[in-house]
Amino acid sequence: MMTSSPFPAIRSVPGLSTAQRAAILDDLFEPCVPLHTLSVSLLAEKTFDSYDDLISSIGVQLTDLAKSTSTSDSKWLESILAAHPRLGQTSIESSQSRAEQAQLNTDADASDPSLADLNALYEQTFPGLRYIVFVDGRSRSTIMDDMQERIKRGDPVAERNAAIKAMCAIAADRARKAGV
């Protein structure tokens, strides 16, 4: 493990304090109390082989919420997904998200609809959801095309699953960049 990493050795995670385990979730995903409520205890109860294993286990928890027919589980999942900032949002608290989205503002075409307009249309199409995608160096136009396709598809179940997959891909990328 790199000494500059914000992440402790994976085998030490179960022995960490609740606050330290919550901080790991914040650094991998986004600061989110509902995610803490869902997953902090998992990090104490299970020993993981890698951060990818930890992220996959969180993905299973999120997928279980997505599959649930309970309204409260749906609201819980939506509150976790809403922790991710909207694409193109001007005030992003997470420095990681700000850096990950930085190139979206560098190749804007004046003829493109704004990301704010697409976010609004997405959230109108999928009440309670936020568009989440692993940007991964893709251009603004590519991301906007993806958003428009997903709006056109109009499938809320697929959107929940896509958001969970994207959250886990973003978390895995953050762990990889941190050298863990």
Summary of the structure (lengths in Angstrom):
residues: 180
radius of gyration: 16.6
end to end distance: 5.8
largest distance: 53.1
contacts: 509
relative contact order: 0.15
helix: 64%
strand: 0%
